[in-house]
Amino acid sequence: GAVVSQHPSRVICKSGTSVKIECRSLDFQATTMFWYRQFPKQSLMLMATSNEGSKATYEQGVEKDKFLINHASLTLSTLTVTSAHPEDSSFYICSASDRVRGELFFGEGSRLTVL
Amino acid sequence: GQQLNQSPQSMFIQEGEDVSMNCTSSSIFNTWLWYKQDPGEGPVLLIALYKAGELTSNGRLTAQFGITRKDSFLNISASIPSDVGIYFCAGPSADKLIFGTGTRLQVFP
């Protein structure tokens, strides 16, 4: 079964609204989680590294004020897309590293559609 | 930055055929990972490679870590319809995971 879970799996919102996506590690603690964005027929592009208890590290070209990341606990990271626009429509995927198993697990992804 | 290029971009094969795809990098990687992504899902790890020259199998899948450490290959034998999906290579770089461009596989019965 899934060890990293994302919610919601699909969300449709109006332009200008904010959307929050949750990423949870279900049976392990993750001090670091990663957020990726995937446009149709393209690869996964890393957006940011989410660090528990500290600020996220954003990749070049990713607006930190637009994509707010909060990693408030060892099992939960959230990505909030603020003032969403149609060009933000994408598949957002999180991942978390289980240091005990030595493996990186990916969530099921969240498809955002901004109308 | 580092890029991982995969070829072919897409493949259309008949059930039962063998499949080969590769991944090349402009720089050296010490670990190579192969993932499969089903439509609307996150990627799932298929095979991990940790040593140059290593050949590792997982059922009908076999992957090799190139000697130069700049490439890797994935083979699928006797393909079946559920092999359909996008296959990504990936390599860790400074605590991040870089994904390849992907190979989209279609299998026809």
Boltz contact constraints between the chains, C-beta under 6 A:
constraints:
  - contact:
      token1: [A, 43]
      token2: [B, 99]
      max_distance: 6.0
  - contact:
      token1: [A, 43]
      token2: [B, 101]
      max_distance: 6.0
  - contact:
      token1: [A, 43]
      token2: [B, 102]
      max_distance: 6.0
  - contact:
      token1: [A, 44]
      token2: [B, 99]
      max_distance: 6.0
  - contact:
      token1: [A, 46]
      token2: [B, 96]
      max_distance: 6.0
  - contact:
      token1: [A, 93]
      token2: [B, 42]
      max_distance: 6.0
  - contact:
      token1: [A, 106]
      token2: [B, 42]
      max_distance: 6.0
  - contact:
      token1: [A, 106]
      token2: [B, 43]
      max_distance: 6.0
  - contact:
      token1: [A, 107]
      token2: [B, 42]
      max_distance: 6.0
  - contact:
      token1: [A, 108]
      token2: [B, 41]
      max_distance: 6.0
  - contact:
      token1: [A, 108]
      token2: [B, 42]
      max_distance: 6.0
  - contact:
      token1: [A, 109]
      token2: [B, 42]
      max_distance: 6.0
